[in-house]
Amino acid sequence: MRERETNALGPINRLAQRRATSPVGYPAALPWRLLICLGLVFSGVLGGFPGVARADDANAGRDIDGVYAVESLDVEMRSENITIEIFTLKDAPVPAVHSRVRCEFVFRNRTDKPLDVLMAFPAELVPQEFQGEWTVRDFRAFQGETELPVALEPVSAGPSGGDPPYAQSYASWYTFTVPFAPGEERTVVNTYWVRNTYDSIGEAWVNYILKTGATWCGPIGKATVTVLLGPLGPQHVLNYYPGDWRFAPDGRSLVWQRENLEPTFDLSAYYSIREFAGREDNAPARQPEFEKLIAEGPALSQEQLLALYAAAVTANDPAKVAMVRAFLPSSAIAEHPPTLDRIEVFAPGATSQETEPVLEVAYSDAGGDLVLYHIEVTYKEQGEVVQYHDNLFTAEQSRPLWARFSWTERVRLGGIPDGKQYRVLVQLTDAAGRKLEVTREFGEPPTRPPWPMGEVVAGATLAAAAAAGVTLALIRKRRSRTNREA
């Protein structure tokens, strides 16, 4: 329902691969819902299933067939300041699922020559690719206070030829040209509104694509993205990505900031609209909790706030995490790599009413910025590896990652043939590139209660930490069955 996909990403994926080895650097590939707007070429907010995404301005080229993305080494993005305002459109059947967007970008011509830079913005989705409306409304472009002429143009395969890289997803682009004098700095503003992505169970989300800034030279100097919640409160926010979003102290907006940014991820915020649709919602019950924190937060000590923050992380409560962050300086929150808390196999009925053995993998990420988590279970059949379970999520996939501060994944093992040994692989990577990988071989799934794993997992975690050049706390060791019985 919320997991539609597209693979119309070829040239952007290749651009991402080049950035990994380029002195300038280009971030990784784009997921669909985040791709719904590739941005000025990509910039802005677009609607998808009915959906929406936003993205950075990017550099574009033109040939007789239309518009295509092109890398620029001459122009850099000094800053971007994005404001996304959630609102309810008059007479709309669903409340709080539209957004007004204002994107302000500051660019600089790095050369001693005058430049005319073509910028582009996807205007409409090919109808058969996604359900619902996908149209940017009232798109306008400005250079300072001067409104720029905007044209509507088709997509093109570009100089490389082949199938038009965006023809599978986009029908047309808004384009405009920005002139630069030698060494000149220019402010470019885009405004528009769209319908946000939402689903039938009363949840909606907004996304902002950072990766499309890859077409400009060097890192983004400073990025600020603000989501004005409009009719919503902090109690309506369900999740976001990455984990360092914070509410404003009054709880009326979500804010994300970074400097010298070369991202390997995009931004997301996910919220509930059930209350506004007259459906059962947990948000009203949480409202007093947030009102109390908003009132008392400024007077709390840093030690008290850090204790609240740690409790919210442990409870995997993204809204509470962001609200506590509102009153803490960024420097007070230490960066932590992902950690593996435990791997255990439980016999049938040991922890629940399960009638088959169950594998539990518990991991945590205090930064809430995993770009990859992968849990795989395999066994061998006549010498060939059989993939029994494979749960892989990456920032390049077709759906955004959400902040997972603390998580437990359960895998039923009843389908593994009797007497078979099996292998469990766990891989975690955060946005800073810190990796953790643990592999464990097991005998056949047990018919008795769990066994200790502490020393093995801790050792593997320390090895991964050493390879990443970071320090990890030892994973807590489970007491042995003998100790528990004693």
C-alpha positions as MATLAB code, in Angstrom:
seq = 'MRERETNALGPINRLAQRRATSPVGYPAALPWRLLICLGLVFSGVLGGFPGVARADDANAGRDIDGVYAVESLDVEMRSENITIEIFTLKDAPVPAVHSRVRCEFVFRNRTDKPLDVLMAFPAELVPQEFQGEWTVRDFRAFQGETELPVALEPVSAGPSGGDPPYAQSYASWYTFTVPFAPGEERTVVNTYWVRNTYDSIGEAWVNYILKTGATWCGPIGKATVTVLLGPLGPQHVLNYYPGDWRFAPDGRSLVWQRENLEPTFDLSAYYSIREFAGREDNAPARQPEFEKLIAEGPALSQEQLLALYAAAVTANDPAKVAMVRAFLPSSAIAEHPPTLDRIEVFAPGATSQETEPVLEVAYSDAGGDLVLYHIEVTYKEQGEVVQYHDNLFTAEQSRPLWARFSWTERVRLGGIPDGKQYRVLVQLTDAAGRKLEVTREFGEPPTRPPWPMGEVVAGATLAAAAAAGVTLALIRKRRSRTNREA';
ca = [
       0.000    0.000    0.000;
       2.776    2.399    0.875;
       5.546    0.626   -0.936;
       5.298    1.386   -4.626;
       8.515    1.322   -6.575;
      10.164    2.634   -9.699;
      13.504    1.954  -11.318;
      13.680    5.064  -13.491;
      16.917    6.060  -11.816;
      19.646    5.018  -14.225;
      21.608    8.269  -14.770;
      21.175    9.406  -11.191;
      22.433    6.046   -9.953;
      25.467    6.357  -12.202;
      26.047    9.887  -10.934;
      25.902    8.495   -7.412;
      28.473    5.841   -8.217;
      30.837    8.454   -9.664;
      30.557   10.587   -6.557;
      31.969    7.785   -4.406;
      35.337    8.128   -6.161;
      35.200   11.791   -7.202;
      37.049   14.559   -5.299;
      33.758   16.425   -5.300;
      31.656   13.365   -4.449;
      28.174   12.385   -5.542;
      25.714   10.746   -3.161;
      24.023    7.415   -3.575;
      20.947    6.559   -5.619;
      17.413    7.797   -5.036;
      14.402    5.902   -3.669;
      10.993    6.335   -5.334;
       8.959    8.170   -2.830;
      11.880   10.431   -2.257;
      12.377   10.444   -6.005;
       8.862   11.605   -6.694;
      10.554   14.919   -6.898;
      13.995   14.805   -8.353;
      14.088   18.441   -7.770;
      15.373   21.403   -9.663;
      16.520   18.995  -11.808;
      15.722   18.503   -9.569;
      14.129   20.716   -7.026;
      11.041   21.051   -5.075;
       7.966   19.338   -3.814;
       5.978   16.969   -5.899;
       2.936   14.853   -5.357;
       2.899   11.103   -5.907;
       0.382    8.391   -5.059;
      -1.259   11.003   -4.040;
       2.293   11.780   -3.063;
       4.831   14.406   -2.345;
       8.544   14.822   -2.201;
      10.951   17.693   -2.264;
      14.460   18.095   -3.517;
      17.411   20.359   -4.192;
      17.919   22.405   -7.331;
      20.200   20.730   -9.802;
      21.990   21.474  -13.025;
      20.392   20.530  -16.354;
      21.151   20.365  -20.079;
      18.957   20.568  -23.163;
      18.979   18.987  -26.610;
      16.433   18.715  -29.428;
      14.523   16.034  -27.500;
      14.208   17.865  -24.188;
      15.941   18.216  -20.810;
      18.466   15.969  -19.044;
      20.625   16.098  -15.908;
      24.217   17.272  -16.236;
      27.032   17.589  -13.717;
      28.371   21.093  -13.019;
      31.888   21.792  -11.803;
      31.447   25.542  -12.192;
      28.634   26.345   -9.749;
      28.404   25.476   -6.062;
      25.442   25.543   -3.681;
      26.426   27.705   -0.729;
      23.223   27.138    1.229;
      19.628   26.006    1.088;
      16.749   27.003    3.316;
      13.587   24.985    2.762;
      10.225   25.654    4.401;
       7.436   23.080    4.035;
       4.074   24.107    5.486;
       1.447   21.394    6.003;
      -2.092   22.737    5.581;
      -5.653   21.696    4.841;
      -6.877   22.707    1.417;
     -10.355   24.220    1.368;
     -13.008   21.581    0.574;
     -10.356   18.832    0.508;
     -11.782   15.386    1.477;
      -8.700   14.567    3.558;
      -7.267   17.088    6.061;
      -3.617   18.055    6.587;
      -2.310   16.398    3.409;
      -1.207   19.404    1.372;
       2.016   21.380    1.577;
       3.128   24.843    0.544;
       6.830   24.933   -0.126;
       9.398   27.684   -0.383;
      12.960   26.740   -1.372;
      15.707   29.335   -1.166;
      19.077   28.349   -2.659;
      22.261   30.404   -2.740;
      24.589   29.516   -5.629;
      28.015   30.868   -6.592;
      29.747   30.902   -9.944;
      33.245   29.579   -9.153;
      34.690   30.654  -12.513;
      35.971   33.934  -13.957;
      33.503   33.630  -16.856;
      29.817   34.593  -17.167;
      27.427   31.623  -17.108;
      23.801   30.991  -18.079;
      22.719   27.986  -15.993;
      19.691   25.922  -17.017;
      17.747   24.561  -14.046;
      14.820   22.163  -14.242;
      12.042   20.797  -12.088;
       9.825   17.721  -12.756;
       6.331   18.958  -13.507;
       4.177   15.881  -13.995;
       4.380   12.123  -13.564;
       3.619    9.697  -16.387;
       0.042    8.644  -15.433;
       0.498    4.879  -15.574;
       3.469    4.859  -13.192;
       1.569    5.720  -10.002;
      -2.000    5.948   -8.838;
      -3.597    9.284   -8.124;
      -2.606   12.849   -8.884;
       0.986   13.884   -9.450;
       1.047   17.535  -10.360;
       3.034   20.495   -9.087;
       0.722   23.413   -8.527;
       1.566   27.085   -9.127;
       5.292   26.533   -9.629;
       7.235   29.794   -9.763;
      10.955   30.617   -9.901;
      12.673   33.797   -8.751;
      16.152   35.238   -8.914;
      16.209   37.491   -5.896;
      13.029   39.552   -6.229;
      12.782   39.078  -10.003;
      10.428   36.382  -11.282;
      11.996   34.219  -13.983;
      10.226   32.908  -17.105;
       9.394   29.207  -16.711;
       8.927   26.800  -19.621;
       7.423   23.311  -19.767;
       9.668   20.819  -21.629;
       9.843   17.037  -22.244;
      12.560   14.776  -20.894;
      15.568   13.676  -22.946;
      18.051   10.818  -22.888;
      20.875   13.354  -23.094;
      24.180   12.996  -24.972;
      24.598    9.351  -23.932;
      21.528    8.323  -25.937;
      19.361    5.322  -25.108;
      15.961    5.364  -23.465;
      15.039    8.721  -21.936;
      16.202    8.259  -18.341;
      13.135    9.827  -16.804;
      10.532    8.853  -19.418;
       9.398    5.952  -17.244;
       8.373    8.337  -14.481;
       8.151   11.941  -15.677;
       6.167   13.430  -18.496;
       7.650   16.934  -18.451;
       9.841   19.438  -16.631;
       9.642   23.072  -15.632;
      12.807   24.844  -16.782;
      14.303   28.284  -16.265;
      17.688   29.931  -16.787;
      19.729   31.804  -14.176;
      22.536   34.119  -15.384;
      25.741   34.469  -13.351;
      28.476   37.072  -13.718;
      32.064   35.869  -13.024;
      32.356   34.912   -9.355;
      28.796   36.066   -8.692;
      26.554   34.695   -5.931;
      22.847   34.362   -6.739;
      19.767   33.565   -4.660;
      17.192   31.346   -6.409;
      13.728   30.823   -4.918;
      11.073   28.275   -5.912;
       7.517   28.221   -4.606;
       4.688   25.744   -5.220;
       2.160   23.533   -3.449;
       1.297   19.868   -3.708;
      -0.663   17.047   -2.154;
       1.319   14.960    0.317;
       1.557   11.192    0.243;
      -1.028    9.501    2.476;
      -2.573    6.065    2.879;
      -5.906    4.493    3.721;
      -5.086    3.904    7.392;
      -4.692    7.593    8.172;
      -0.953    8.183    7.932;
       0.829   10.750    5.771;
       4.389   11.820    5.088;
       6.557   14.454    3.514;
      10.007   13.865    2.059;
      12.908   16.041    0.997;
      15.618   14.807   -1.351;
      19.089   16.025   -0.477;
      20.940   13.872   -2.996;
      19.937   15.885   -6.033;
      22.317   18.589   -4.820;
      24.950   16.231   -6.237;
      24.849   17.960   -9.624;
      26.528   21.034   -8.097;
      30.209   21.358   -7.300;
      31.368   20.339   -3.829;
      29.352   19.905   -0.624;
      26.276   21.919    0.305;
      27.582   24.651    2.599;
      24.595   24.741    4.954;
      21.205   23.048    4.751;
      18.130   23.887    6.835;
      14.785   22.163    6.323;
      11.791   23.276    8.388;
       8.423   21.491    8.380;
       5.682   23.785    9.734;
       3.116   21.428   11.241;
       0.092   23.676   10.687;
      -2.939   21.917   12.215;
      -0.733   19.195   13.707;
       1.078   19.044   17.029;
       4.177   17.094   18.079;
       1.882   14.305   19.283;
       0.876   13.611   15.667;
       4.446   12.961   14.476;
       5.081    9.231   14.154;
       8.622    9.098   12.819;
      11.237   10.791   10.640;
      14.657   10.229    9.081;
      17.441   10.701   10.004;
      17.285   10.739   13.801;
      18.581   14.277   14.417;
      15.391   16.169   13.575;
      14.277   18.351   16.467;
      11.095   20.206   17.251;
      11.157   23.943   17.760;
      10.733   24.678   21.511;
       7.035   25.465   20.975;
       6.453   22.128   19.191;
       4.945   23.792   16.122;
       7.651   22.785   13.623;
      10.292   20.153   12.913;
      13.775   21.376   11.989;
      16.788   19.622   10.447;
      20.193   21.268    9.928;
      23.634   20.239    8.670;
      26.761   21.991    7.377;
      29.276   20.958    4.691;
      26.831   18.328    3.604;
      27.533   15.546    1.109;
      24.562   13.328    2.017;
      24.112    9.628    1.505;
      20.477    9.878    2.577;
      17.264   11.861    2.136;
      14.856   13.361    4.670;
      11.415   12.127    5.737;
       8.724   13.043    8.258;
       5.757   10.762    8.889;
       2.590   11.780   10.768;
      -0.924   10.692   11.724;
      -4.084   12.321   10.360;
      -6.528    9.867   11.959;
      -7.744   12.379   14.544;
      -8.739   14.856   11.823;
     -10.611   12.154    9.947;
     -12.642   11.195   13.041;
     -10.817    7.902   13.511;
      -9.227    6.354   16.575;
      -5.859    7.949   17.225;
      -3.322    7.836   20.031;
      -2.308   11.463   19.412;
      -4.892   13.154   21.699;
      -3.833   10.941   24.617;
      -0.211   12.056   24.147;
      -0.981   15.761   23.911;
      -0.703   16.488   27.704;
       2.708   14.763   27.762;
       4.070   17.122   25.114;
       2.399   20.197   26.584;
       4.096   19.434   29.902;
       7.499   19.027   28.270;
       7.081   22.242   26.254;
       6.208   24.143   29.440;
       8.901   22.621   31.661;
      11.678   21.885   29.166;
      13.424   25.284   29.276;
      13.855   25.007   33.068;
      15.223   21.450   33.121;
      18.924   20.870   33.633;
      21.029   19.308   30.900;
      21.410   16.209   33.049;
      17.623   15.873   33.375;
      17.136   16.397   29.650;
      19.768   13.813   28.762;
      18.017   11.302   31.025;
      14.717   12.004   29.225;
      16.486   11.702   25.888;
      18.031    8.329   26.783;
      14.651    7.018   27.937;
      12.982    8.133   24.688;
      15.722    6.462   22.606;
      15.360    3.224   24.567;
      11.574    3.341   24.107;
      12.019    3.985   20.346;
       9.820    7.092   20.640;
      10.885    9.433   17.783;
       8.448   12.238   18.668;
       9.682   12.348   22.277;
      13.305   12.227   21.103;
      12.751   15.253   18.825;
      10.906   17.175   21.547;
      13.699   16.674   24.097;
      16.258   17.681   21.457;
      14.518   21.066   21.250;
      16.025   22.013   24.618;
      19.469   20.435   24.228;
      22.455   21.872   22.358;
      23.597   19.617   19.545;
      26.980   19.232   21.222;
      25.326   17.619   24.268;
      24.214   14.567   22.294;
      27.121   12.251   21.552;
      27.277   10.448   18.225;
      26.945    6.693   18.542;
      27.474    3.978   15.943;
      24.881    1.200   15.643;
      25.142   -1.641   18.154;
      23.892   -5.211   18.206;
      22.263   -5.920   21.555;
      21.586   -9.635   21.209;
      21.001  -12.596   18.899;
      18.923  -15.383   20.421;
      16.996  -18.404   19.250;
      13.971  -19.417   21.300;
      12.331  -22.814   21.420;
       8.623  -23.068   20.579;
       6.564  -21.380   23.276;
       9.595  -20.012   25.167;
       8.567  -16.347   24.819;
       5.096  -16.453   23.253;
       2.534  -18.800   21.776;
       4.767  -19.549   18.783;
       4.632  -23.176   17.668;
       8.029  -23.042   15.957;
      11.530  -21.833   16.913;
      12.050  -18.062   16.671;
      15.219  -16.054   16.021;
      15.336  -12.626   17.683;
      17.860   -9.986   16.593;
      17.866   -6.819   18.724;
      19.855   -3.790   17.648;
      19.972   -0.090   18.531;
      21.120    3.109   16.870;
      21.105    6.145   19.159;
      21.705    8.400   16.149;
      18.615    7.077   14.370;
      20.378    7.306   11.003;
      20.836    3.792    9.683;
      21.266    3.753    5.919;
      21.449   -0.032    5.800;
      20.197   -2.857    7.942;
      20.348   -6.425    6.729;
      19.354   -9.664    8.443;
      19.842  -12.871    6.478;
      19.345  -16.536    7.411;
      20.735  -19.236    5.107;
      21.369  -22.988    5.155;
      22.864  -25.477    2.717;
      21.018  -28.095    0.710;
      23.179  -30.563   -1.227;
      26.081  -28.125   -1.060;
      24.036  -25.172   -2.375;
      23.233  -22.135   -0.213;
      19.480  -21.673    0.333;
      18.331  -18.201    1.359;
      15.689  -18.778    4.008;
      15.205  -15.166    5.178;
      16.566  -11.935    3.699;
      15.464   -8.569    5.120;
      17.489   -5.780    3.512;
      16.703   -2.075    3.692;
      18.951    0.644    2.318;
      18.754    4.373    1.715;
      18.781    3.594   -2.021;
      15.608    1.528   -1.854;
      12.200    2.573   -3.061;
      10.964    3.590    0.357;
      12.598    5.880    2.907;
      14.200    4.606    6.078;
      12.707    5.705    9.375;
      14.643    6.396   12.558;
      15.022    3.108   14.409;
      16.539    3.955   17.750;
      15.859    0.503   19.194;
      14.484   -2.486   17.300;
      13.915   -6.222   17.549;
      13.369   -8.371   14.491;
      11.791  -11.807   14.869;
      12.237  -14.590   12.303;
      10.286  -17.859   12.473;
      12.601  -20.796   11.807;
      10.058  -23.585   11.375;
      10.759  -23.824    7.652;
      14.386  -24.867    8.098;
      14.605  -28.664    7.517;
      15.332  -30.839   10.546;
      19.011  -31.415   11.212;
      20.189  -28.471    9.108;
      22.796  -26.032   10.325;
      22.031  -22.428    9.483;
      23.881  -19.135    9.313;
      22.692  -15.718   10.571;
      24.221  -12.552    9.093;
      23.515   -9.117   10.614;
      24.815   -5.933    8.947;
      24.214   -2.349   10.137;
      25.586    0.883    8.611;
      24.816    4.446    9.672;
      24.918    7.688    7.681;
      28.494    8.357    8.846;
      29.587    5.095    7.208;
      30.202    3.245   10.480;
      29.566   -0.455    9.962;
      28.803   -3.433   12.135;
      28.712   -6.990   10.809;
      28.137  -10.192   12.791;
      27.930  -13.736   11.441;
      26.901  -16.735   13.534;
      26.590  -20.413   12.624;
      23.985  -22.525   14.442;
      22.942  -26.137   14.671;
      19.365  -27.123   13.938;
      16.685  -24.845   15.508;
      16.372  -25.693   19.219;
      13.585  -27.440   21.026;
      14.699  -25.978   24.375;
      14.929  -22.474   25.945;
      17.560  -19.924   24.823;
      21.299  -20.286   25.260;
      23.949  -17.603   26.030;
      25.516  -15.630   23.169;
      27.112  -12.657   24.939;
      30.824  -13.302   24.423;
      30.470  -14.225   20.750;
      28.384  -11.203   19.767;
      30.458   -8.769   21.820;
      33.662  -10.002   20.206;
      32.244   -9.643   16.715;
      30.967   -6.163   17.549;
      34.361   -5.058   18.840;
      36.016   -6.344   15.676;
      33.567   -4.361   13.558;
      34.134   -1.299   15.720;
      37.892   -1.560   15.356;
      37.556   -1.807   11.595;
      35.399    1.331   11.577;
      37.752    3.206   13.875;
      35.094    3.816   16.521;
      34.597    2.759   20.121;
      31.568    0.694   21.051;
      30.241   -0.245   24.446;
      30.308   -3.972   25.078;
      26.996   -5.602   24.333;
      25.427   -6.743   27.526;
      25.964  -10.424   28.201;
      23.082  -12.643   28.964;
      23.434  -14.848   31.986;
      23.666  -18.531   31.237;
      20.771  -20.826   31.860;
      22.665  -22.315   34.778;
      23.050  -18.908   36.427;
      19.384  -18.108   35.930;
      18.313  -21.372   37.476;
      20.703  -20.787   40.385;
];
